[in-house]
């Protein structure tokens, strides 16, 4: 504002130009572009710092030019392969792997990160069958020998069922823990129940490239992962908190949600574990998956738990199942050797 003398008084003159609606829209648009650019740069710097400062405590190989993390422990005739829930990583199995290694001196434990989890590279959508193929190549390249005992929880049960179906000669036994049931996940009701979760995960997936997911996490607006985080040691928790907001992780979680809501999962055929010891740790409604194995070689252990991650909250139940399968696998091997001699 400027005061100008005129006649015997002063008059107010407005020197500002009134903004037109299109100018306001343009300014808002430019501000958004600047914010996105700042977020993008921040996210790239954050990703770089995370890779440089976090200690990588795992081995890895490249499968189709994609890095896949894994850890092995112990050495023996059976390799116990673990695969877990959507949104977790190989740390889900720390308690069980450590206890088994102390208890047995003739087994190998093998834990790994599917694409997008931990330090494993991400990529395009992978179906459970393709993820099972990734696992087979990972095992071959990491020189982890068969026979394998497969232990899969929740989403991991789909991947390992595909593995057992495609490579039955490599599998000595199976333990499924709180598994997804295809008859349930292929229903419209199941998809509707996950609709909000998918929307939130998609927002995190998009926002993880421009820093929005990091901000949501700081404000406690991100999807809940407390069930998993509460059982991690300090080092594992630090690593997960960093990976949790990165695009590799958010894309992997969203892709796997897409898989289970696609309505196309069709691996759970009766008898796919035929001839192998099979231990099923089931919540209500999951007992029907006993039909995947032979009746005389199948044991169902029903469990009443509010936790989504049985391996971390009730590890002794899983260890009991693994013990049972190892015992049966040894007995089958003994009978086969005796029959061969005769």
Buried (B, 14 or more C-beta within 10 A) or exposed (E): EEEEEEEEEEEEEEEEEEEEEEEEEEEEEEEEEEEBEEBEEBBEEBBEEBEEEBEEEBEBBEBEEBBBBBBBBBEBBBBBBBBBBBBBBBBBBBBBBEBBBEEBEEBBBBBBBBBBBBBBBBBEBBBBBBBBBBBBBBBEBBEBBBBBBBBBBBBBBBBBBBBBBBBEEBBBBBBBBBBBBBEEBBEEEBBEEBEEBBEBBBBBBBBBBBBBBBBBBEEEEBBEBEBBBEBBEEEBBBBBBBBBBBBBBBBBBBBBBBBBBEEEBEBBEEEBBEEBBBBBBBBEEBBBBBBBBBEEBBBBBEBEEEEBBBBBBBBEBBBBBBBBBBEBBBEBBEEEEEEEEE
